Amino acid sequence: MTRAHTIATLLFTTTITQVATAAPPITIEGLFADWTRRPVAQRDPQGDGDLDIVRVKLADEPDWFQFLIESPVDFDLSENNELVLLIDTDDDASTGLQTEGIGAEVRFVLGDREGRFYTNPTSNSQSGTQIWHGDLSLQGAPTVTSNLFEVALSRNAAINGESVFTGDTIAMVLVDGGGERVPDTGALRHVFDLAAPPPPRDVSLDKERPGDVRTISWNVLRDNPWESEESGKFARMIQAIEPDILNLQEIYDHSPNQTRNRFVVWMDGTSNDWHVAGNNDCKTISRYPILHSEPLSGNLVVLVDTTEVLGRPLLIFNAHTPCCSNDDGRQWEIDEMLQFLGRVRAGNHDDIPSDVAVQIAGDLNLVGFAQQLESLVDGDIVNESEFGSDIAPDVDGSPLLDPFPLQTESRLAYTWRNDWSWYWPGRLDVTIISDSVLEPGRQLVLETRRMSAARLAEHGLQAEDSGCSDHLPIICDLREPSGLLGDLDGDGLVNGSDLGILLAAWDTDSDIADLNGDGIVNGQDLGLMLADWSD
């Protein structure tokens, strides 16, 4: 069979597969390719309110009700808006809050991050039970400004013993204080469980390949590893992850050596086997030698000798940028990191080679303006009068890669969760890499509260272990590039076995088969595989 014949056959087979496959499951991470094949539930004219919502999509699966909203302008879903979500959870206008022509059991003001739950008929919006995001297990992404947002609410939510979602059909209305209403009249109705449920997400915690370098980034919440009530949880988490490099934040009261000694005990090693560097609250522990380190404001720059395992050293920015509403402070420190990286790429650092591999890891407190994450990936410096022009961050001049890791057994990407906070869970932490010289392996967020009993037992974990901090550990496995992007099984060839892996993962968010990293396995990934096809 000729190469052309083979490719034509593969394309035909894949087209048939795609037609026969349902829309992919929804992943709440702030990427939206998984919504492409979902029907539009409502289009709304532009210009009929201060906050315009021009498109809405609805979806569900057994545990979640999900929706996507689109605006012509960027805004922050979690604050500085008056957008009100009204849901009639039994599709009965005679129950709940009598408003907008429906009987809403749930009224939630997204910009205030609070709402009300109504078990009895009422016309008073201030009656009922006050609720917060945790009562609904509300998930929203992204946590930064955007014109697109995806939201998920738990269909199993209960408030004071009362189930929130009680029927198979719901009615929904969005209203804003500036005059917007979606839909303009009536309500959006959605019937649950019309489509087959998606397959469960169950990704192994183990490395994809034994030789991968496992790095983690983890804000450990104000020296909590030394707290007697939390130390056992940290120990089990570290023993389950088995990291090679640890980038830790919020260790204020313990030195780098004290930090190394604390964690090495949990990794069945001795301090002499591990290397450590630190600045402010940022500490990096590595089983590979640390060749150079220096402070960068409150952040830490570390050069790790990974040449034997990655083909070159690894330059790590272990970062903990300012939190909350301090957008200017966050951008300032990000610009400072980019200036430093630009100096390295230009060959102007005596201790760091210009073609070094790069990882930016840490609690970047990514709330507020989307520009901060865009700067990290693209090298876009905002404060150019202070830090100079934009840089080309990767070795080949391309942007860096943000892998958007998901949790092991849920299609959620949050890295921060505090059920008693004003804010719903969010993706505040990142590990961003130079993918022209590094190949990502397993990319995960370890959230034990959403893991099965079997998977917990397999790794010696307990369900509440990840509650030892308000941030979750991000696992980022790295390897030297094989040179063949489509070689999914690592045998040095791109052939039918790799195609089988890709087709089995079609329309999912498979970490292995999503070759372009857009959150969905589809024809674009097939095209990348065919470009590497072995004759």
Kinemage of the C-alpha trace (Angstrom):
@kinemage 1
@onewidth
@group {chain A} dominant
@subgroup {mainchain}
@vectorlist {calphas} color= white
{ca met a 1} P 0.000 0.000 0.000
{ca thr a 2} L 1.380 3.412 -0.939
{ca arg a 3} L 1.765 6.234 1.571
{ca ala a 4} L -0.901 8.258 -0.283
{ca his a 5} L -3.294 5.286 -0.236
{ca thr a 6} L -2.642 4.743 3.455
{ca ile a 7} L -3.327 8.378 4.340
{ca ala a 8} L -6.494 8.466 2.224
{ca thr a 9} L -7.770 5.332 3.961
{ca leu a 10} L -6.986 6.780 7.374
{ca leu a 11} L -8.756 10.036 6.585
{ca phe a 12} L -11.855 8.176 5.369
{ca thr a 13} L -11.887 5.931 8.443
{ca thr a 14} L -11.491 8.886 10.771
{ca thr a 15} L -14.247 10.854 9.050
{ca ile a 16} L -16.663 7.969 9.563
{ca thr a 17} L -15.532 7.703 13.191
{ca gln a 18} L -16.063 11.420 13.748
{ca val a 19} L -19.577 11.385 12.318
{ca ala a 20} L -20.537 8.463 14.538
{ca thr a 21} L -19.084 9.975 17.696
{ca ala a 22} L -21.073 12.164 20.060
{ca ala a 23} L -19.886 15.589 21.106
{ca pro a 24} L -16.904 15.389 23.467
{ca pro a 25} L -17.429 15.760 27.202
{ca ile a 26} L -17.166 19.256 28.642
{ca thr a 27} L -13.972 20.158 30.459
{ca ile a 28} L -14.001 23.196 32.748
{ca glu a 29} L -10.545 24.646 32.180
{ca gly a 30} L -11.015 27.826 30.150
{ca leu a 31} L -10.506 26.292 26.697
{ca phe a 32} L -13.602 25.955 24.574
{ca ala a 33} L -12.984 23.520 21.699
{ca asp a 34} L -15.150 20.925 23.470
{ca trp a 35} L -18.182 23.202 23.036
{ca thr a 36} L -17.829 23.468 19.244
{ca arg a 37} L -20.264 20.676 18.420
{ca arg a 38} L -22.806 21.661 21.059
{ca pro a 39} L -25.885 23.450 19.700
{ca val a 40} L -26.471 27.107 20.485
{ca ala a 41} L -29.333 27.343 22.969
{ca gln a 42} L -29.818 31.078 22.542
{ca arg a 43} L -28.465 33.903 20.399
{ca asp a 44} L -29.111 37.406 21.676
{ca pro a 45} L -28.830 40.730 19.824
{ca gln a 46} L -25.785 42.810 20.609
{ca gly a 47} L -26.254 46.190 22.281
{ca asp a 48} L -29.299 45.602 24.488
{ca gly a 49} L -27.489 45.951 27.816
{ca asp a 50} L -24.368 47.254 29.536
{ca leu a 51} L -23.114 43.679 29.809
{ca asp a 52} L -23.950 41.929 26.560
{ca ile a 53} L -24.450 38.167 26.398
{ca val a 54} L -24.740 37.229 22.730
{ca arg a 55} L -24.645 33.428 22.840
{ca val a 56} L -25.463 30.678 25.339
{ca lys a 57} L -24.891 26.918 25.133
{ca leu a 58} L -26.162 24.323 27.603
{ca ala a 59} L -24.932 20.814 28.405
{ca asp a 60} L -25.136 18.202 31.121
{ca glu a 61} L -23.761 14.913 32.346
{ca pro a 62} L -24.843 12.814 35.337
{ca asp a 63} L -23.023 14.948 37.915
{ca trp a 64} L -23.065 18.400 36.310
{ca phe a 65} L -25.169 21.047 34.600
{ca gln a 66} L -22.892 23.150 32.386
{ca phe a 67} L -23.302 26.293 30.345
{ca leu a 68} L -21.205 28.541 28.129
{ca ile a 69} L -21.784 32.272 27.786
{ca glu a 70} L -20.222 34.585 25.216
{ca ser a 71} L -19.938 38.368 25.232
{ca pro a 72} L -18.516 40.702 22.564
{ca val a 73} L -16.204 42.217 25.205
{ca asp a 74} L -13.924 40.880 27.925
{ca phe a 75} L -15.090 41.024 31.530
{ca asp a 76} L -14.461 39.260 34.845
{ca leu a 77} L -17.196 36.755 35.641
{ca ser a 78} L -16.404 36.661 39.366
{ca glu a 79} L -16.528 40.395 40.136
{ca asn a 80} L -17.442 43.863 38.881
{ca asn a 81} L -20.618 42.699 37.150
{ca glu a 82} L -24.322 42.423 38.039
{ca leu a 83} L -25.065 39.282 36.040
{ca val a 84} L -27.757 37.221 37.777
{ca leu a 85} L -28.295 33.517 37.097
{ca leu a 86} L -31.882 32.337 37.654
{ca ile a 87} L -32.624 28.602 37.514
{ca asp a 88} L -36.033 27.023 37.910
{ca thr a 89} L -34.736 23.603 38.904
{ca asp a 90} L -38.113 21.840 38.666
{ca asp a 91} L -39.510 23.803 35.691
{ca asp a 92} L -42.507 24.793 37.800
{ca ala a 93} L -43.370 28.496 37.755
{ca ser a 94} L -45.480 28.144 40.913
{ca thr a 95} L -42.508 27.219 43.127
{ca gly a 96} L -39.452 29.198 44.178
{ca leu a 97} L -38.848 32.895 43.500
{ca gln a 98} L -41.564 34.310 41.256
{ca thr a 99} L -39.488 36.372 38.827
{ca glu a 100} L -38.955 36.790 35.089
{ca gly a 101} L -41.878 34.454 34.400
{ca ile a 102} L -40.314 31.426 36.117
{ca gly a 103} L -40.213 29.978 39.627
{ca ala a 104} L -36.503 30.118 40.367
{ca glu a 105} L -35.177 27.893 43.135
{ca val a 106} L -31.711 29.383 42.567
{ca arg a 107} L -30.806 33.048 42.202
{ca phe a 108} L -27.039 33.588 42.041
{ca val a 109} L -25.319 36.938 41.464
{ca leu a 110} L -22.099 35.950 39.704
{ca gly a 111} L -20.255 39.224 40.269
{ca asp a 112} L -21.057 39.094 44.000
{ca arg a 113} L -20.356 35.355 44.211
{ca glu a 114} L -23.437 34.730 46.366
{ca gly a 115} L -27.091 33.957 45.963
{ca arg a 116} L -30.294 32.545 47.434
{ca phe a 117} L -32.063 29.181 47.434
{ca tyr a 118} L -35.855 29.208 47.653
{ca thr a 119} L -37.799 26.184 48.876
{ca asn a 120} L -41.149 27.985 49.081
{ca pro a 121} L -43.012 30.277 46.672
{ca thr a 122} L -42.043 33.928 47.186
{ca ser a 123} L -41.778 37.226 45.358
{ca asn a 124} L -39.122 38.553 47.751
{ca ser a 125} L -35.643 37.939 46.352
{ca gln a 126} L -34.103 38.538 49.801
{ca ser a 127} L -35.996 35.652 51.377
{ca gly a 128} L -34.829 32.078 51.120
{ca thr a 129} L -31.469 30.674 52.225
{ca gln a 130} L -28.250 32.510 51.465
{ca ile a 131} L -25.869 30.360 49.424
{ca trp a 132} L -22.287 30.553 48.232
{ca his a 133} L -20.378 28.905 45.423
{ca gly a 134} L -19.560 25.880 47.577
{ca asp a 135} L -23.230 25.077 48.095
{ca leu a 136} L -23.577 24.502 44.351
{ca ser a 137} L -20.015 23.195 43.806
{ca leu a 138} L -19.825 26.012 41.277
{ca gln a 139} L -16.932 25.738 38.829
{ca gly a 140} L -16.105 28.604 36.476
{ca ala a 141} L -13.324 29.179 33.977
{ca pro a 142} L -11.300 31.089 33.218
{ca thr a 143} L -10.614 32.991 36.436
{ca val a 144} L -9.260 35.925 34.419
{ca thr a 145} L -10.954 38.362 32.054
{ca ser a 146} L -12.438 36.816 28.916
{ca asn a 147} L -15.339 37.110 26.498
{ca leu a 148} L -16.108 33.400 26.961
{ca phe a 149} L -16.864 31.604 30.216
{ca glu a 150} L -17.883 28.061 31.041
{ca val a 151} L -19.683 27.251 34.283
{ca ala a 152} L -20.661 23.966 35.915
{ca leu a 153} L -23.076 23.377 38.813
{ca ser a 154} L -23.368 20.080 40.657
{ca arg a 155} L -26.610 18.237 39.938
{ca asn a 156} L -26.107 16.531 43.309
{ca ala a 157} L -26.056 19.812 45.250
{ca ala a 158} L -28.154 19.890 48.414
{ca ile a 159} L -28.789 22.804 50.791
{ca asn a 160} L -29.914 22.040 54.335
{ca gly a 161} L -30.825 18.560 53.155
{ca glu a 162} L -32.931 19.803 50.224
{ca ser a 163} L -31.837 18.720 46.743
{ca val a 164} L -31.337 21.667 44.408
{ca phe a 165} L -32.042 19.900 41.105
{ca thr a 166} L -35.242 17.894 41.483
{ca gly a 167} L -36.644 17.503 37.969
{ca asp a 168} L -35.543 16.305 34.562
{ca thr a 169} L -36.143 19.737 33.005
{ca ile a 170} L -34.934 23.159 34.101
{ca ala a 171} L -35.659 26.718 32.994
{ca met a 172} L -32.921 29.351 33.040
{ca val a 173} L -32.748 33.125 32.618
{ca leu a 174} L -29.756 35.482 32.747
{ca val a 175} L -30.420 39.110 33.694
{ca asp a 176} L -28.104 42.053 34.281
{ca gly a 177} L -28.646 45.322 36.116
{ca gly a 178} L -27.733 47.211 32.956
{ca gly a 179} L -30.742 45.939 31.006
{ca glu a 180} L -29.539 42.657 29.484
{ca arg a 181} L -31.875 39.654 29.577
{ca val a 182} L -31.233 36.290 27.958
{ca pro a 183} L -33.485 35.279 26.398
{ca asp a 184} L -35.312 38.527 25.654
{ca thr a 185} L -38.586 36.820 26.562
{ca gly a 186} L -39.454 33.502 28.138
{ca ala a 187} L -36.741 31.171 29.414
{ca leu a 188} L -34.124 28.717 28.191
{ca arg a 189} L -35.249 25.163 28.837
{ca his a 190} L -32.964 22.182 29.107
{ca val a 191} L -33.820 18.506 29.492
{ca phe a 192} L -31.257 16.403 31.335
{ca asp a 193} L -29.819 13.072 30.258
{ca leu a 194} L -30.929 13.068 26.620
{ca ala a 195} L -27.406 12.127 25.530
{ca ala a 196} L -25.397 9.156 26.713
{ca pro a 197} L -23.081 10.068 29.604
{ca pro a 198} L -19.416 10.534 28.730
{ca pro a 199} L -16.907 7.899 29.788
{ca pro a 200} L -15.391 8.557 33.200
{ca arg a 201} L -12.022 10.276 33.274
{ca asp a 202} L -9.491 8.007 34.943
{ca val a 203} L -5.856 8.917 34.303
{ca ser a 204} L -3.044 7.047 35.986
{ca leu a 205} L -0.888 8.942 38.451
{ca asp a 206} L 2.156 7.027 37.240
{ca lys a 207} L 4.630 8.407 34.724
{ca glu a 208} L 3.918 7.605 31.089
{ca arg a 209} L 7.546 6.529 30.703
{ca pro a 210} L 9.947 5.508 33.488
{ca gly a 211} L 12.651 7.913 32.322
{ca asp a 212} L 10.457 11.019 32.480
{ca val a 213} L 11.521 13.790 34.857
{ca arg a 214} L 8.662 14.461 37.267
{ca thr a 215} L 8.366 18.067 38.456
{ca ile a 216} L 5.725 19.472 40.744
{ca ser a 217} L 4.633 22.971 41.672
{ca trp a 218} L 2.803 23.390 44.974
{ca asn a 219} L 1.824 26.280 47.199
{ca val a 220} L 1.826 24.500 50.569
{ca leu a 221} L -0.077 27.205 52.528
{ca arg a 222} L 2.099 28.997 55.050
{ca asp a 223} L 4.482 26.242 56.202
{ca asn a 224} L 1.685 23.689 56.607
{ca pro a 225} L 4.043 20.710 56.042
{ca trp a 226} L 5.309 21.369 59.576
{ca glu a 227} L 1.815 21.386 61.121
{ca ser a 228} L 1.151 18.141 62.988
{ca glu a 229} L -2.430 17.845 61.707
{ca glu a 230} L -1.340 18.268 58.084
{ca ser a 231} L 2.095 16.636 57.837
{ca gly a 232} L 0.719 13.131 57.324
{ca lys a 233} L -1.371 14.356 54.400
{ca phe a 234} L 1.657 15.994 52.798
{ca ala a 235} L 3.676 12.823 53.313
{ca arg a 236} L 1.088 10.646 51.555
{ca met a 237} L 0.748 13.114 48.681
{ca ile a 238} L 4.506 13.326 48.116
{ca gln a 239} L 4.927 9.554 48.355
{ca ala a 240} L 2.155 9.039 45.800
{ca ile a 241} L 3.573 11.618 43.372
{ca glu a 242} L 7.263 10.575 43.650
{ca pro a 243} L 8.670 13.859 42.292
{ca asp a 244} L 12.187 14.464 41.003
{ca ile a 245} L 11.999 18.268 41.299
{ca leu a 246} L 9.754 20.143 43.745
{ca asn a 247} L 8.905 23.824 43.280
{ca leu a 248} L 7.256 24.945 46.514
{ca gln a 249} L 5.731 28.246 47.572
{ca glu a 250} L 4.578 29.775 50.884
{ca ile a 251} L 7.403 28.388 53.014
{ca tyr a 252} L 8.138 31.509 55.038
{ca asp a 253} L 9.442 30.253 58.378
{ca his a 254} L 11.804 27.474 57.327
{ca ser a 255} L 15.133 27.675 55.530
{ca pro a 256} L 15.959 25.882 52.281
{ca asn a 257} L 17.872 23.202 54.201
{ca gln a 258} L 15.020 22.719 56.668
{ca thr a 259} L 12.639 22.390 53.732
{ca arg a 260} L 14.839 19.815 52.029
{ca asn a 261} L 15.170 17.805 55.245
{ca arg a 262} L 11.411 17.820 55.774
{ca phe a 263} L 10.490 16.575 52.308
{ca val a 264} L 13.396 14.176 51.768
{ca val a 265} L 12.259 12.070 54.722
{ca trp a 266} L 8.965 11.510 52.916
{ca met a 267} L 10.808 10.531 49.733
{ca asp a 268} L 12.881 7.792 51.426
{ca gly a 269} L 16.139 9.621 50.793
{ca thr a 270} L 18.819 11.484 52.650
{ca ser a 271} L 19.601 15.169 52.433
{ca asn a 272} L 22.892 14.382 50.699
{ca asp a 273} L 20.941 12.899 47.772
{ca trp a 274} L 18.993 16.106 47.117
{ca his a 275} L 19.841 19.710 46.297
{ca val a 276} L 17.968 22.850 47.347
{ca ala a 277} L 17.753 26.573 46.680
{ca gly a 278} L 15.426 29.234 48.001
{ca asn a 279} L 14.384 32.865 47.985
{ca asn a 280} L 11.677 34.407 50.116
{ca asp a 281} L 8.864 31.797 50.343
{ca cys a 282} L 9.905 29.938 47.161
{ca lys a 283} L 11.978 26.776 47.641
{ca thr a 284} L 13.150 24.302 44.969
{ca ile a 285} L 14.329 20.790 45.866
{ca ser a 286} L 15.956 18.653 43.159
{ca arg a 287} L 17.473 15.199 42.899
{ca tyr a 288} L 19.645 16.689 40.137
{ca pro a 289} L 22.450 19.168 40.942
{ca ile a 290} L 21.555 22.852 41.111
{ca leu a 291} L 24.140 24.736 39.054
{ca his a 292} L 22.990 28.281 39.760
{ca ser a 293} L 20.246 30.170 41.580
{ca glu a 294} L 19.381 33.804 42.173
{ca pro a 295} L 16.502 35.883 43.531
{ca leu a 296} L 14.150 37.808 41.291
{ca ser a 297} L 11.984 40.054 43.473
{ca gly a 298} L 10.140 37.531 45.654
{ca asn a 299} L 10.615 34.748 43.109
{ca leu a 300} L 13.408 32.230 42.549
{ca val a 301} L 15.450 31.381 39.450
{ca val a 302} L 17.147 27.957 39.497
{ca leu a 303} L 19.359 26.236 36.914
{ca val a 304} L 19.157 22.447 37.306
{ca asp a 305} L 21.632 20.055 35.689
{ca thr a 306} L 19.243 17.800 33.764
{ca thr a 307} L 21.569 17.316 30.792
{ca glu a 308} L 21.759 13.528 31.201
{ca val a 309} L 17.976 13.099 31.280
{ca leu a 310} L 16.668 16.020 29.183
{ca gly a 311} L 19.613 16.679 26.867
{ca arg a 312} L 20.220 20.139 28.346
{ca pro a 313} L 19.892 21.956 31.681
{ca leu a 314} L 16.523 23.191 32.921
{ca leu a 315} L 15.998 26.816 33.949
{ca ile a 316} L 13.129 27.043 36.442
{ca phe a 317} L 11.302 30.186 37.459
{ca asn a 318} L 9.746 29.205 40.801
{ca ala a 319} L 7.218 32.014 41.093
{ca his a 320} L 4.759 33.383 43.615
{ca thr a 321} L 3.445 36.656 42.248
{ca pro a 322} L 1.190 39.116 44.145
{ca cys a 323} L -2.371 38.020 44.772
{ca cys a 324} L -5.904 39.241 44.494
{ca ser a 325} L -6.550 42.679 42.974
{ca asn a 326} L -2.862 43.572 42.563
{ca asp a 327} L -2.852 43.195 38.770
{ca asp a 328} L -0.102 45.783 38.344
{ca gly a 329} L 2.177 44.013 40.814
{ca arg a 330} L 1.632 40.653 39.125
{ca gln a 331} L 2.358 42.074 35.683
{ca trp a 332} L 5.477 43.847 36.993
{ca glu a 333} L 6.990 40.621 38.330
{ca ile a 334} L 6.020 38.683 35.207
{ca asp a 335} L 7.669 41.343 33.042
{ca glu a 336} L 10.769 41.084 35.230
{ca met a 337} L 10.904 37.318 34.656
{ca leu a 338} L 10.525 37.808 30.917
{ca gln a 339} L 13.307 40.388 30.874
{ca phe a 340} L 15.558 37.884 32.664
{ca leu a 341} L 14.661 35.149 30.163
{ca gly a 342} L 15.297 37.538 27.274
{ca arg a 343} L 18.748 38.227 28.673
{ca val a 344} L 19.418 34.493 28.793
{ca arg a 345} L 18.174 33.924 25.246
{ca ala a 346} L 20.433 36.741 24.013
{ca gly a 347} L 23.453 34.996 25.569
{ca asn a 348} L 23.968 37.742 28.137
{ca his a 349} L 24.005 35.646 31.309
{ca asp a 350} L 27.391 34.280 32.335
{ca asp a 351} L 26.036 31.196 34.118
{ca ile a 352} L 23.090 30.148 31.949
{ca pro a 353} L 23.328 28.909 28.323
{ca ser a 354} L 21.113 30.656 25.788
{ca asp a 355} L 19.485 27.412 24.577
{ca val a 356} L 18.452 26.265 28.042
{ca ala a 357} L 15.106 24.523 28.530
{ca val a 358} L 12.641 26.595 30.568
{ca gln a 359} L 9.861 25.934 33.041
{ca ile a 360} L 7.801 28.701 34.676
{ca ala a 361} L 6.129 27.064 37.669
{ca gly a 362} L 4.269 28.348 40.654
{ca asp a 363} L 1.338 30.128 42.178
{ca leu a 364} L 0.925 33.019 39.756
{ca asn a 365} L -2.365 34.073 41.392
{ca leu a 366} L -4.003 34.196 37.963
{ca val a 367} L -7.080 36.271 38.652
{ca gly a 368} L -7.906 39.643 37.166
{ca phe a 369} L -6.494 40.489 33.745
{ca ala a 370} L -5.859 37.756 31.163
{ca gln a 371} L -2.817 39.694 29.941
{ca gln a 372} L -0.643 38.187 32.665
{ca leu a 373} L -0.989 34.617 31.412
{ca glu a 374} L -0.684 35.785 27.811
{ca ser a 375} L 2.583 37.509 28.720
{ca leu a 376} L 4.001 34.342 30.275
{ca val a 377} L 3.271 32.258 27.186
{ca asp a 378} L 3.999 34.796 24.441
{ca gly a 379} L 6.775 36.872 26.004
{ca asp a 380} L 4.697 40.051 25.820
{ca ile a 381} L 6.238 42.609 28.194
{ca val a 382} L 3.744 45.306 29.222
{ca asn a 383} L 6.025 47.637 31.203
{ca glu a 384} L 8.472 48.112 28.337
{ca ser a 385} L 9.884 51.399 29.648
{ca glu a 386} L 11.186 49.452 32.649
{ca phe a 387} L 11.883 45.973 31.268
{ca gly a 388} L 12.456 46.457 27.552
{ca ser a 389} L 10.809 45.018 24.467
{ca asp a 390} L 8.888 41.771 24.076
{ca ile a 391} L 10.940 38.587 23.921
{ca ala a 392} L 10.816 35.304 22.006
{ca pro a 393} L 10.658 32.942 24.995
{ca asp a 394} L 11.372 29.501 23.510
{ca val a 395} L 14.657 28.355 22.032
{ca asp a 396} L 13.256 28.427 18.493
{ca gly a 397} L 11.625 31.830 18.979
{ca ser a 398} L 8.120 30.427 19.445
{ca pro a 399} L 5.765 30.904 22.427
{ca leu a 400} L 5.994 28.621 25.433
{ca leu a 401} L 3.446 25.856 26.094
{ca asp a 402} L 0.787 25.962 28.789
{ca pro a 403} L -0.369 22.311 28.997
{ca phe a 404} L -3.584 23.063 30.967
{ca pro a 405} L -3.378 19.951 33.193
{ca leu a 406} L -6.592 18.384 34.476
{ca gln a 407} L -7.312 16.442 37.632
{ca thr a 408} L -6.825 12.684 37.638
{ca glu a 409} L -10.506 11.715 37.753
{ca ser a 410} L -12.434 14.867 36.902
{ca arg a 411} L -12.618 17.148 33.879
{ca leu a 412} L -11.737 20.141 36.023
{ca ala a 413} L -8.551 22.208 35.980
{ca tyr a 414} L -8.735 24.212 39.186
{ca thr a 415} L -5.536 24.345 41.237
{ca trp a 416} L -6.930 26.402 44.122
{ca arg a 417} L -9.955 25.559 46.219
{ca asn a 418} L -11.250 26.987 49.464
{ca asp a 419} L -14.871 26.083 50.099
{ca trp a 420} L -15.123 28.832 52.733
{ca ser a 421} L -13.701 31.589 50.543
{ca trp a 422} L -15.655 34.237 48.673
{ca tyr a 423} L -14.184 32.911 45.420
{ca trp a 424} L -15.015 29.702 43.603
{ca pro a 425} L -12.221 27.263 42.672
{ca gly a 426} L -9.838 28.505 40.008
{ca arg a 427} L -6.742 27.799 37.981
{ca leu a 428} L -4.291 30.102 39.763
{ca asp a 429} L -1.160 27.961 39.360
{ca val a 430} L 0.684 26.960 36.177
{ca thr a 431} L 3.626 25.032 34.803
{ca ile a 432} L 4.628 26.530 31.452
{ca ile a 433} L 7.431 24.931 29.424
{ca ser a 434} L 9.613 25.449 26.370
{ca asp a 435} L 8.131 22.716 24.208
{ca ser a 436} L 10.559 23.188 21.317
{ca val a 437} L 13.193 21.408 23.434
{ca leu a 438} L 11.006 19.579 25.969
{ca glu a 439} L 8.276 17.014 25.386
{ca pro a 440} L 5.507 16.968 27.991
{ca gly a 441} L 4.633 13.653 29.568
{ca arg a 442} L 1.923 13.211 32.177
{ca gln a 443} L 0.278 16.532 33.120
{ca leu a 444} L -2.021 16.342 36.145
{ca val a 445} L -3.472 18.179 39.105
{ca leu a 446} L -3.752 15.906 42.150
{ca glu a 447} L -7.142 16.430 43.838
{ca thr a 448} L -7.857 13.532 46.204
{ca arg a 449} L -11.374 14.791 47.036
{ca arg a 450} L -12.425 13.873 43.493
{ca met a 451} L -10.696 10.489 43.282
{ca ser a 452} L -12.276 7.049 43.523
{ca ala a 453} L -11.690 4.840 46.536
{ca ala a 454} L -9.871 2.334 44.331
{ca arg a 455} L -7.450 4.917 42.937
{ca leu a 456} L -6.846 6.384 46.398
{ca ala a 457} L -6.062 2.952 47.814
{ca glu a 458} L -3.750 2.171 44.896
{ca his a 459} L -1.539 5.117 45.822
{ca gly a 460} L -1.913 5.052 49.598
{ca leu a 461} L -3.951 8.259 49.668
{ca gln a 462} L -6.959 9.402 51.688
{ca ala a 463} L -9.849 11.435 50.325
{ca glu a 464} L -9.107 14.585 52.352
{ca asp a 465} L -5.339 14.612 51.800
{ca ser a 466} L -5.355 17.408 49.231
{ca gly a 467} L -7.075 19.614 51.801
{ca cys a 468} L -3.691 20.049 53.504
{ca ser a 469} L -3.333 23.236 51.439
{ca asp a 470} L -5.729 25.482 49.582
{ca his a 471} L -3.609 24.887 46.460
{ca leu a 472} L -3.180 21.548 44.698
{ca pro a 473} L 0.097 20.093 43.405
{ca ile a 474} L 0.582 20.332 39.651
{ca ile a 475} L 2.454 17.396 38.150
{ca cys a 476} L 4.453 18.162 35.013
{ca asp a 477} L 6.489 15.272 33.593
{ca leu a 478} L 9.184 16.191 31.083
{ca arg a 479} L 11.319 14.289 28.616
{ca glu a 480} L 13.725 14.968 25.791
{ca pro a 481} L 11.768 15.251 22.516
{ca ser a 482} L 11.639 12.090 20.443
{ca gly a 483} L 11.434 14.106 17.233
{ca leu a 484} L 8.211 12.361 16.192
{ca leu a 485} L 5.158 14.071 17.639
{ca gly a 486} L 2.840 11.304 16.469
{ca asp a 487} L 4.840 8.501 18.118
{ca leu a 488} L 2.329 7.944 20.890
{ca asp a 489} L 3.608 4.552 22.021
{ca gly a 490} L 7.276 5.602 22.065
{ca asp a 491} L 8.552 2.875 19.722
{ca gly a 492} L 10.325 5.308 17.384
{ca leu a 493} L 7.773 4.918 14.580
{ca val a 494} L 4.483 6.564 13.679
{ca asn a 495} L 2.252 3.783 12.395
{ca gly a 496} L -1.002 1.926 12.891
{ca ser a 497} L -0.526 1.344 16.601
{ca asp a 498} L -0.217 5.092 17.175
{ca leu a 499} L -3.272 5.702 15.007
{ca gly a 500} L -5.217 3.216 17.105
{ca ile a 501} L -4.340 5.171 20.249
{ca leu a 502} L -5.429 8.435 18.625
{ca leu a 503} L -8.727 7.034 17.307
{ca ala a 504} L -9.533 5.490 20.690
{ca ala a 505} L -9.137 8.951 22.196
{ca trp a 506} L -11.099 10.778 19.477
{ca asp a 507} L -13.213 13.677 20.772
{ca thr a 508} L -11.723 13.392 24.269
{ca asp a 509} L -9.168 15.502 26.123
{ca ser a 510} L -6.580 12.700 26.188
{ca asp a 511} L -3.228 14.038 27.379
{ca ile a 512} L -1.378 11.589 25.146
{ca ala a 513} L -3.295 11.978 21.874
{ca asp a 514} L -4.021 15.731 22.001
{ca leu a 515} L -0.941 16.556 19.937
{ca asn a 516} L -1.571 20.284 19.539
{ca gly a 517} L -2.640 20.804 23.155
{ca asp a 518} L -5.998 22.449 22.376
{ca gly a 519} L -7.968 20.232 24.755
{ca ile a 520} L -9.636 17.995 22.148
{ca val a 521} L -8.438 15.083 19.991
{ca asn a 522} L -9.648 15.746 16.460
{ca gly a 523} L -8.614 16.109 12.830
{ca gln a 524} L -5.900 18.641 13.637
{ca asp a 525} L -4.138 16.043 15.768
{ca leu a 526} L -4.573 13.465 13.006
{ca gly a 527} L -2.921 15.870 10.577
{ca leu a 528} L 0.066 16.261 12.891
{ca met a 529} L 0.350 12.491 13.200
{ca leu a 530} L 0.204 11.944 9.445
{ca ala a 531} L 2.978 14.496 8.955
{ca asp a 532} L 5.246 12.121 10.916
{ca trp a 533} L 3.916 8.904 9.324
{ca ser a 534} L 6.575 6.216 8.847
{ca asp a 535} L 6.761 4.677 5.375
